[in-house]
Every structure is written in C-alpha cells, then in structure tokens.
Amino acid sequence: MKRTPSVILGLCSYTHDSSAALLVEGELIGFVEEERLSEQKHTKDYPGRAVEWLLGQAKLTAADVDAVAYNFQPARYLAESPAALRLALSAATRDRTLARARGFAKVAMRTQRRTRFIGRQFPAARVAPILHHRAHQLTAFAASGWDEAAVLVVDSLGERQTTTIACGHDRLRPRTQTLEVINDPASLGYVYGAVTEHLGWRRGDEEGTVMALAALGDPARFRRLFAQAVRTTATGFSINPAYFPPRTLTSGYLRTSRRFIAETCLERHPSEPLTDDHRDLAAALQERTEQVMVHLARRARMLTGSRRLCVGGGVATNCVSIGRIIEAGIFDEVFVPPAPGDAGTAIGTALAVHTDSRSPRPVAGVARACYLGPSYEDQPLDLTPWPGLHQKTLGIETAEFLADQLAHGTIVGLFQGSVEAGPRALGNRSILASPLEPGVVERLNATVKYREPFRPFAPMVPAERAAEFFTLGQQAPYMSMASDVTDKAREHVPAIVHTNGTSRLQTVTKAQNPFIHAVLTAFAHRTGVPVLINTSLNVKGKPICGTPEMALDCLANSGLDALLLEGRWITK
C-alpha cells in the first residue's frame, strides 16, 4: 500500500512565471514566484530559489519531499499530435497541419524530459504531472474558501484545453469536477496575445497595456471583424482561422493572418507612435473579450446552478471582463484568486496530489491568503552599495508618519511583511501616492514607473468605505476587478478613474492588512478621503521587488521620493 504523501512540492516551471508552493500535512507553508527572488520577470527557469526558501521555511531538505506535482501532463500534448491532422480538411488551416502535429509532439517529449529532471532533484519523491486546467481550478476554488462554486478557467493553452467549466466542492478538502471543455484552437488567450503582439507589445506580458489602451478607442470600427473572428456558440466560442490561424507550438508561424492585417492595420513596431487604428483595434478586442467572458459565465451558471463563481487562468487577469461579469448579475459573488495565472498553478498541483492521496488532513492556509512569500522583517540593512541613500528608524507611529508623508505629496515605496502572491501589489510591495496631488498620474507614469502615459493607476480603499466611491457591490481584495465609480469618486479622486469610467480597486480590511488599513484611515483623517493610489513596487520591465536589495535598487534608480522598508525610512 502506498504511503500518503505528507510533504508535497508544487511546481510551475519551464514555460513562464515559474513558481513553487509547499504543502506539509495539508497546510500551505508558502508560495513564491521565482521572479521575485531572481529579478528576471516572467522567468521560465526552474524555481530553485523559491524551492530553497520553502524547504528552509519548513526546515526540510530535498530528501524529505514525498511528491512533486508539476503543472502539465506530457501525454495530453501528445494526443493533439494525430488530432492535428483534421486541419488538413480545410484550405484555411491545411498549411499548418504538419507543423502543429510536430509541435505538439515535440512539446510532449520536452515536458516528459522536464518531469524526469525534476524527479532527479528529489530522490525520495514521485513526480505527479497534473492536468493544467485542473491545477487552475483547484487554485481558484480553494482560495475562495467557499464550500461550493462554479469554476471557470480561461487561458491560452493547457495541454489541449483552453477553457473549462467545473463545479468545486468542499473547502476543507477541495475538489473540482470538470463539466465542459473547449479545446485549442479555440482560445481566447491566444487571440488576445496575438493582437497584443500585433500592436507592438510583448505577448504574455503586456496584455494589460492593451486593455488600458482599449479605453481610448472606438470598438465600433472593428466590431464586425471580431464578431466574425471570435464567434459565440451554444456551449462557448470558436475562432475563425481566416483571422487567427491555429497555433503550431513552433517558431516562425504568425498568429494573425494576411486577411486580419488587410482588414485592420499593419503590425506596429514598439517604437512607432500610436494611431487611432491601434486604439480602435484594442477597443474592439477588449469589447469582444468581455462579451465572450460574460457568455461563458452564463454557461457556467447554467451548468452548475451555483450562485458563486471562481475564475482562473490568464484571461482572469482581465479585470474589466471580471467587472462585466459582476455587473451582469449572473452570480451573487465572483472570486478571482490572487494568482490566477500560471504561477498560481503551483498551489493547485500540490492540492491535486493531496486530494488524490485521500489524506485525512484538511487543507489549511490557502483560503483568502495572499501574503505567502518571504519576509525580511528582522534582517540588518547595509546601505553601502547605495551611497546616495540615507535611512532613519521610525517609532511606533509608522502608519501615521506614512499617511502624513503621502498627504504632503510624497511618493513612497512600501516594503513590509511577506511577498504577495500574484501579479498585483497588495500593500506589502507597493508604491503609494495621494490621488489628490495635481499631476500625480503623469508623474508616476513618466518618472517612477517609466511606462505609457495612458496607463491608469489602481486605488485602494478600506472595505467599509468602498461603496462611497465604487459601485462594484462586493469585496475586491486582490485588485482583480474593475468597477464603475460614484459621483463622489469623480468629484474628489478623478486621478483613479480611467478613461472608460472604471477603476481596478483593492478593498482592504483590518484583518487582511492591518498596517495598510491604518494608513488609509490616517490618510482619511488628514484629507477627508480614504483612498490611495497603489501600484506595484517596480519599474516597467522589472518584476515586483521581492527582496530588500531589489527595493533599494528601485528607489535609487527611479523617481520614487522615499522607501519605507520594515520600519526604516530611506530617502535619497
């Protein structure tokens, strides 16, 4: 009889956003993305630093690991190889048949080699490849803390799957049952990435820039094109290969067709100025994405009968689409986990192995948890490598001090406690600024973040006062939902309102982040407004600062005024 694994390491590796999570007797010891420690944004490298930190936290070694869960199943890729021959039946896809068959077979073999390599790092462990979408489902559902919910996962590709609808059950021993699957080449994430690349930004990284640009365009111009290119069906959607040819998993094949280019615009080089063509194309893409996501949410409601929805996968980071689902009133509540993309599947894979082992231990430490990475609270700080920086230690009134600095227009980097999970800074690795300061958005984009001037900034607000400024009608703890704003917000804090009239808000409770809640309260006492701008502690092209050294580099090399690092006030 096989021994029930008690030490389970979950891995996301070799594709993008490498990460690791560790379960011991069902309890999540921690989770961290490798980029937060290696300084390589979206790294696909084996997450060696993350694994080392996790084992150190648990006082374990590689020999103590019973099972390693990996977020892909090699055989599932291989199954697509012969299935690719169906493309030969259509003139629109025939030229990609052999390349797709070879590409999926190659990825299957490469994934198998990777699982063998992983196994060699942990001599006593078995390696368990987990279906990619199952890992997404478990991450989203377990993080919700609900006893049951519909689960919708939408991404670019997991083996063959691109979209799944499932039902989740049991918060103590989370499990999901898949009810409906959409396979590649019908992929909403593929289409969004293709247009992102066409518009001159990095696919798999800068889709959020396209979402922001969409607010500046008119979707009507290309609305009919996207209705033809991404067609809704009774059970989901399909992609028209005349506009978006099927992927091959092989380099050298464009994701957009000649027809798409002829009916829209030429591919934009990153150095070229933006035109109305680009703005309108982004707007139409975003509009169609929102429509399809709402359509899929309705399908999930019908299949599951649940009044709650969990959403995962890369497309779940499209906060405007999530806001549209909430706005549609299909569900009583919608939840997106702090790490909905591939990085978060490290948690889901570990949960899958724990569940499959029939362990009597309930899952702990996953529900409503987002501060899961390393902390540096008691470490000494040596500023020798940064001779231009100066520090002083603050007293017990740190929240009051920070609120006062913000009220006087100081832009502050904040580094405290454990690293957040996921792509959003949630108050532990943040840049904070007053939304009342004239020109603050322009200054943040131009001299602090070094990014496009049309990019908006997200607000954070105490949960108990959110309804004064935002119409969302539910909690948004992980900055994953766009909300319309109230007249009060437009009047008092227009800096946090994007061109489309929405804000990607973060609601903060005292239980979730006591320090940030105290800062917001103190800022409100000084200004009458309980809202701050919150953006991630990094500059464009760099990951969120996971270590003190990364944070100090950010302060030294950007337009930040100061850094509050574990009770130390550091200035230039």
C-alpha positions in Angstrom: 0.0 0.0 0.0 1.4 3.4 -1.0 2.2 5.8 1.8 0.1 9.0 1.9 2.5 11.9 0.9 2.8 14.4 3.7 5.3 16.8 2.1 4.1 17.9 -1.4 6.0 20.4 -3.5 4.0 22.1 -6.3 5.9 23.5 -9.3 5.2 25.8 -12.2 8.3 25.7 -14.4 9.9 25.9 -17.9 7.1 27.8 -19.6 6.7 31.3 -18.0 6.1 32.7 -14.5 8.0 29.9 -12.6 6.9 29.4 -9.0 6.8 26.9 -6.2 4.4 26.0 -3.3 4.8 23.6 -0.4 2.1 21.7 1.4 3.0 19.8 4.6 0.3 17.6 6.1 -2.2 19.7 4.1 -1.0 23.1 5.3 0.4 25.6 2.8 3.8 26.6 4.1 4.3 29.2 1.5 4.3 30.2 -2.2 6.5 32.4 -4.2 7.2 33.3 -7.8 10.8 32.8 -8.8 11.0 36.3 -10.4 10.6 37.9 -7.0 13.9 36.4 -6.0 15.8 36.2 -9.3 14.9 39.6 -10.7 14.0 38.0 -14.0 10.5 39.0 -14.9 8.3 36.1 -16.1 11.2 33.7 -15.8 10.7 30.2 -17.1 13.7 28.8 -15.3 13.4 26.0 -12.7 12.4 27.9 -9.5 15.5 26.9 -7.5 15.4 30.0 -5.2 11.7 29.5 -4.5 12.2 25.8 -3.6 15.2 26.6 -1.4 13.2 29.2 0.6 10.2 26.9 1.0 12.3 24.0 2.3 14.1 26.3 4.6 10.8 27.6 6.0 9.7 24.1 6.8 13.2 23.0 8.0 13.3 20.2 5.4 15.6 19.0 2.7 15.0 17.8 -0.8 15.2 14.2 0.5 12.1 14.9 2.8 9.8 15.7 -0.2 7.3 12.8 -0.8 5.8 14.1 -4.0 6.5 16.8 -6.6 3.4 18.0 -8.5 4.1 19.5 -11.9 1.5 21.7 -13.8 1.4 19.9 -17.1 0.8 16.3 -18.3 3.1 15.3 -21.2 0.7 12.7 -22.7 -2.1 15.2 -23.1 0.1 17.2 -25.6 0.9 14.0 -27.5 -2.8 13.3 -28.0 -3.1 16.5 -30.0 -0.5 15.4 -32.5 -2.6 13.0 -34.5 -5.7 15.1 -33.9 -3.9 18.0 -35.8 -4.4 16.1 -39.0 -8.0 17.3 -39.0 -6.7 20.7 -40.1 -5.8 19.2 -43.5 -9.6 19.1 -44.2 -9.8 22.9 -44.5 -7.9 25.1 -47.0 -7.7 27.8 -44.3 -5.6 25.6 -42.0 -4.1 22.9 -44.2 -0.6 24.6 -44.3 -0.3 24.3 -40.5 -1.2 20.6 -40.2 2.3 19.0 -40.1 3.8 21.9 -38.2 1.1 21.6 -35.5 1.4 17.8 -35.3 5.2 18.1 -34.9 5.0 21.0 -32.5 2.7 19.2 -30.0 4.7 16.0 -30.2 7.9 18.0 -29.5 6.4 19.7 -26.5 5.1 16.4 -25.2 8.6 14.9 -25.3 10.2 18.1 -23.8 7.7 18.1 -21.0 8.5 14.4 -20.3 12.2 15.2 -20.1 11.4 18.1 -17.7 9.5 15.8 -15.3 12.4 13.4 -15.3 14.8 16.2 -14.4 12.5 17.4 -11.6 12.5 13.8 -10.2 16.3 13.7 -10.0 16.2 16.8 -7.7 14.1 14.9 -5.1 15.4 11.3 -4.7 12.6 10.1 -2.4 9.7 11.7 -4.3 7.4 10.6 -7.0 6.6 13.2 -9.7 2.9 13.7 -10.4 2.1 15.6 -13.6 -1.2 17.3 -13.1 -3.7 18.4 -15.8 -3.1 22.1 -16.3 -6.7 23.3 -16.0 -7.3 21.1 -13.0 -4.5 22.9 -11.3 -6.1 26.3 -12.2 -9.5 25.1 -11.0 -8.2 24.0 -7.6 -6.2 27.2 -7.1 -9.2 29.4 -7.8 -11.7 27.3 -5.8 -9.5 26.6 -2.7 -8.5 30.2 -2.4 -12.2 31.3 -2.3 -12.8 29.4 1.0 -16.3 28.5 -0.3 -18.0 25.1 0.2 -19.2 25.1 -3.4 -19.0 27.2 -6.5 -18.9 27.2 -10.3 -15.3 27.4 -11.6 -14.4 29.0 -14.9 -10.9 28.8 -16.2 -9.9 30.7 -19.4 -6.3 30.9 -20.6 -4.2 30.5 -23.8 -3.4 26.8 -23.6 -3.0 24.0 -21.0 -2.0 20.8 -22.9 -5.1 20.9 -25.3 -7.6 22.7 -23.1 -8.2 26.5 -23.3 -11.4 26.9 -21.4 -13.1 24.7 -18.8 -16.2 24.9 -16.7 -16.2 22.9 -13.4 -18.0 22.7 -10.1 -16.0 23.0 -6.9 -16.9 21.3 -3.6 -15.6 21.2 0.0 -13.5 24.0 1.4 -11.6 21.6 3.7 -10.8 19.0 1.1 -11.2 21.0 -2.2 -12.0 19.1 -5.3 -13.4 20.0 -8.7 -15.3 18.2 -11.4 -15.0 19.4 -15.0 -18.3 19.7 -16.8 -17.4 21.2 -20.1 -14.2 21.7 -22.1 -13.2 23.9 -25.0 -10.0 22.7 -26.7 -7.5 24.5 -28.9 -7.5 26.1 -31.4 -10.5 27.9 -29.8 -8.5 30.1 -27.4 -9.4 33.5 -26.1 -6.0 33.9 -24.5 -4.4 33.1 -27.9 -6.4 35.8 -29.7 -5.6 38.4 -27.0 -1.9 37.6 -27.1 -1.9 37.7 -30.9 -3.4 41.2 -31.0 -1.1 42.4 -28.2 1.9 41.3 -30.3 0.4 42.9 -33.4 0.1 46.2 -31.6 3.8 46.2 -30.7 3.8 44.8 -27.1 5.1 41.6 -25.6 2.7 38.7 -25.7 2.3 37.1 -22.3 3.4 40.2 -20.5 1.8 43.4 -21.8 -1.8 42.4 -22.4 -2.8 44.8 -19.6 -1.4 47.6 -21.7 -3.7 46.7 -24.5 -6.6 46.6 -22.0 -5.7 50.1 -20.8 -5.4 51.4 -24.4 -8.8 50.0 -25.3 -10.5 52.7 -23.2 -9.1 55.3 -25.6 -10.5 53.7 -28.8 -13.9 53.2 -30.5 -14.8 49.5 -30.8 -17.4 50.1 -33.5 -14.8 50.3 -36.3 -13.6 46.7 -35.9 -16.7 45.2 -34.0 -17.9 43.2 -37.0 -14.5 41.8 -37.6 -14.2 40.4 -34.1 -17.7 39.1 -34.2 -16.6 37.1 -37.2 -13.2 36.1 -35.8 -14.4 35.1 -32.3 -17.9 33.5 -32.6 -20.0 32.6 -29.7 -21.7 29.2 -29.7 -24.3 27.5 -27.6 -21.5 25.9 -25.5 -18.8 28.6 -25.7 -17.0 30.1 -28.6 -14.9 29.3 -31.7 -12.1 31.0 -33.5 -12.2 31.8 -37.2 -8.8 30.6 -38.7 -9.2 33.1 -41.5 -8.2 35.7 -39.0 -6.2 33.8 -36.4 -4.6 30.7 -37.8 -4.1 27.7 -35.4 -1.0 27.7 -33.2 1.8 25.3 -34.0 4.0 25.5 -30.9 6.7 26.0 -33.5 8.5 29.3 -34.2 8.1 31.1 -37.5 4.3 30.9 -37.7 2.4 34.2 -37.3 -0.7 34.3 -35.1 -2.5 36.7 -37.3 -3.4 36.2 -41.0 -2.9 38.3 -44.0 -6.7 38.9 -44.0 -6.6 40.2 -40.4 -3.8 42.6 -41.4 -5.6 43.8 -44.6 -8.8 44.5 -42.6 -7.1 46.2 -39.6 -3.6 47.7 -39.9 0.0 46.7 -40.3 1.9 45.3 -37.4 3.1 48.1 -35.2 6.8 48.4 -34.2 7.2 49.2 -30.5 9.0 52.5 -31.4 6.1 53.7 -33.7 3.6 56.2 -32.4 0.1 55.0 -31.5 -2.7 55.9 -34.0 -6.5 55.6 -34.0 -6.1 52.3 -35.8 -4.3 50.9 -32.8 -6.7 52.4 -30.2 -9.8 51.2 -32.1 -8.3 47.7 -32.6 -7.6 47.4 -28.9 -11.1 48.6 -28.1 -12.8 46.1 -30.3 -10.6 43.2 -29.0 -11.4 44.2 -25.4 -15.2 44.5 -26.1 -15.3 41.1 -27.7 -13.3 39.6 -24.8 -15.8 41.0 -22.3 -18.7 39.7 -24.3 -17.3 36.2 -24.5 -16.4 36.1 -20.9 -19.9 37.1 -19.8 -21.2 34.4 -22.2 -19.0 31.8 -20.6 -20.1 32.9 -17.1 -23.7 32.4 -18.1 -22.9 29.0 -19.4 -21.2 28.2 -16.0 -24.2 29.3 -14.1 -26.5 27.1 -16.2 -24.3 24.0 -16.0 -23.6 24.2 -12.2 -26.6 26.0 -10.8 -24.3 27.7 -8.4 -24.7 31.3 -7.2 -21.0 31.8 -6.8 -18.3 31.9 -9.4 -14.5 31.4 -9.2 -12.5 32.5 -12.2 -8.9 31.4 -13.0 -6.4 31.3 -15.9 -4.5 34.1 -17.6 -7.6 35.7 -19.0 -8.9 36.1 -15.4 -6.4 38.9 -15.1 -8.5 41.0 -17.5 -10.1 43.0 -14.7 -12.6 44.8 -16.9 -14.1 41.4 -18.1 -14.4 40.3 -14.5 -16.1 43.6 -13.7 -18.6 43.0 -16.6 -19.4 39.5 -15.2 -20.2 41.0 -11.8 -22.2 43.9 -13.4 -24.3 41.4 -15.3 -25.7 40.0 -12.0 -25.3 36.3 -13.1 -23.8 35.3 -9.7 -24.2 36.6 -6.2 -20.5 36.9 -5.9 -17.4 36.4 -8.1 -14.0 35.5 -6.9 -10.6 35.7 -8.6 -7.6 34.3 -6.6 -4.5 36.5 -6.0 -2.5 34.4 -8.5 -5.0 33.4 -11.3 -2.3 32.9 -13.9 0.1 30.0 -14.4 2.3 30.9 -11.4 -0.7 30.1 -9.1 -0.9 26.5 -10.5 1.9 25.5 -8.3 -0.6 25.7 -5.4 -3.2 23.8 -7.4 -0.9 21.0 -8.4 0.0 20.4 -4.8 -3.6 20.4 -3.8 -4.4 17.9 -6.5 -1.8 15.4 -5.2 -3.1 16.0 -1.6 -6.7 15.4 -2.7 -5.8 12.3 -4.8 -3.9 10.7 -1.9 -7.1 10.7 0.2 -5.3 12.2 3.1 -7.4 12.7 6.2 -5.7 16.1 6.7 -7.9 19.1 5.7 -6.3 21.8 3.6 -5.2 24.9 5.5 -3.5 28.2 4.7 -4.9 28.6 1.2 -8.3 30.2 1.6 -8.2 34.0 1.3 -4.4 34.1 1.7 -2.3 36.3 -0.4 0.8 37.2 1.6 2.6 33.9 1.1 6.2 34.6 0.2 9.4 35.5 2.0 9.6 38.3 4.6 12.7 40.2 5.8 11.5 41.8 9.0 14.5 41.1 11.3 17.3 41.4 8.8 20.0 44.1 9.2 20.3 46.6 6.4 23.6 47.7 4.9 23.3 50.7 2.5 26.9 50.7 1.4 26.1 49.6 -2.2 23.8 52.6 -2.4 25.9 55.6 -1.2 23.2 58.1 -2.2 20.6 56.7 0.2 20.1 57.6 3.8 18.0 55.9 6.5 16.4 56.5 9.8 14.4 54.2 12.0 10.8 55.1 12.7 8.9 54.7 16.0 5.6 53.0 16.8 3.5 55.6 14.9 4.7 54.4 11.5 1.2 54.4 9.9 0.6 58.0 11.0 4.0 59.1 9.7 3.5 57.4 6.3 0.0 58.9 6.0 1.4 62.4 6.7 4.1 62.0 4.1 1.5 60.8 1.5 -0.8 63.7 2.3 2.0 66.1 1.6 2.6 64.6 -1.9 5.5 62.2 -1.2 5.5 59.1 -3.5 6.6 56.2 -1.3 7.7 52.7 -1.9 6.4 50.3 0.7 8.2 47.1 1.6 6.8 45.2 4.6 6.0 41.6 5.6 5.6 38.7 3.2 5.7 39.0 -0.6 2.3 38.9 -2.2 1.2 36.1 -4.5 0.2 37.0 -8.0 0.7 39.9 -10.4 -0.7 42.7 -8.1 1.0 44.5 -5.3 -1.4 44.4 -2.4 0.2 46.7 0.2 3.4 44.7 1.0 5.4 45.5 -2.1 3.7 48.7 -3.3 4.2 52.2 -4.4 1.7 54.5 -2.7 0.7 58.1 -3.6 -2.0 60.6 -2.9 -4.7 60.7 -5.6 -5.3 64.4 -4.5 -1.9 65.6 -5.7 -2.1 67.5 -9.0 -0.4 65.7 -11.9 0.3 62.5 -9.8 -0.7 60.1 -12.6 1.6 61.8 -15.1 4.4 61.9 -12.7 4.1 58.2 -11.7 4.0 57.1 -15.3 6.8 59.3 -16.6 9.3 59.4 -13.7 8.6 56.5 -11.4 7.2 53.6 -13.5 8.6 54.7 -16.9 5.6 53.5 -18.8 3.0 54.6 -21.3 1.2 57.9 -20.4 -2.3 56.4 -20.9 -1.8 53.7 -18.2 -4.2 54.1 -15.2 -3.4 53.6 -11.6 -5.4 51.5 -9.2 -7.0 52.7 -5.9 -7.0 51.0 -2.5 -9.8 51.8 0.0 -11.0 50.5 3.3 -13.6 47.8 2.6 -16.1 49.5 4.9 -16.0 52.7 2.8 -15.7 51.3 -0.7 -19.4 51.9 -1.5 -18.9 55.7 -1.2 -16.6 55.6 -4.2 -17.2 52.4 -6.2 -20.4 50.6 -7.4 -18.9 47.1 -7.5 -21.1 45.8 -4.7 -18.7 43.2 -3.4 -15.2 42.9 -1.9 -12.2 43.1 -4.2 -9.3 42.1 -2.0 -6.8 41.2 -4.8 -7.2 44.1 -7.2 -8.7 41.8 -9.9 -12.0 43.6 -10.7 -12.8 46.8 -12.5 -15.7 48.8 -11.0 -17.7 51.8 -12.1 -17.3 54.8 -9.8 -19.7 57.0 -8.0 -20.1 60.8 -8.4 -18.2 61.2 -5.2 -15.2 59.5 -6.8 -15.4 61.6 -9.9 -15.5 64.7 -7.9 -12.9 64.0 -5.2 -10.5 61.5 -6.7 -10.6 61.7 -10.5 -7.0 60.6 -10.7 -8.0 57.0 -10.0 -10.8 56.9 -12.7 -9.7 55.6 -16.1 -10.9 57.0 -19.4 -13.7 54.3 -19.5 -15.0 55.4 -16.2 -13.8 52.4 -14.2 -11.2 51.7 -11.5 -9.4 48.5 -10.7 -9.9 48.7 -6.9 -8.5 46.9 -3.9 -10.7 46.7 -0.9 -8.7 46.4 2.4 -9.9 45.0 5.7 -8.2 45.4 9.0 -7.9 41.6 9.2 -6.3 41.3 5.8 -3.6 44.0 6.1 -3.8 45.9 9.5 -1.0 48.3 8.6 -2.4 49.4 5.2 -5.9 49.7 6.8 -4.3 52.0 9.4 -2.5 54.1 6.8 -5.8 54.6 4.8 -7.6 55.6 8.0 -4.9 58.0 9.0 -4.8 59.5 5.5 -8.6 60.0 5.6 -8.2 61.8 8.9 -5.8 64.3 7.3 -7.5 64.7 3.9 -11.1 63.5 4.2 -10.5 60.9 1.5 -9.8 57.2 2.5 -8.3 56.4 -1.0 -4.7 56.0 -2.0 -3.1 55.1 -5.3 -1.5 51.7 -5.1 0.8 50.4 -7.8 3.5 47.7 -7.7 7.0 48.3 -6.3 8.9 48.0 -9.6 9.5 49.9 -12.9 8.4 48.7 -16.3 10.2 45.5 -17.4 11.2 44.5 -13.9 9.3 42.2 -11.5 7.8 43.3 -8.3 10.5 43.7 -5.7 10.7 40.6 -3.7 13.9 41.4 -1.7 15.3 44.5 0.1 18.1 44.8 -2.5 15.5 44.9 -5.3 13.6 47.6 -3.4 16.6 49.7 -2.8 17.6 49.5 -6.5 14.1 50.6 -7.4 14.4 53.6 -5.1 17.9 54.6 -6.3 17.0 54.3 -10.0 13.5 55.7 -10.2 11.6 58.9 -9.3 10.5 57.5 -6.0 10.8 60.0 -3.2 11.3 57.5 -0.4 11.1 53.9 0.7 9.6 52.6 3.9 11.4 49.3 4.4 10.4 47.3 7.5 10.2 50.4 9.7 13.1 52.2 8.2 12.6 55.5 6.3 15.0 55.6 3.4 15.5 58.7 1.2 17.9 59.9 -1.4 
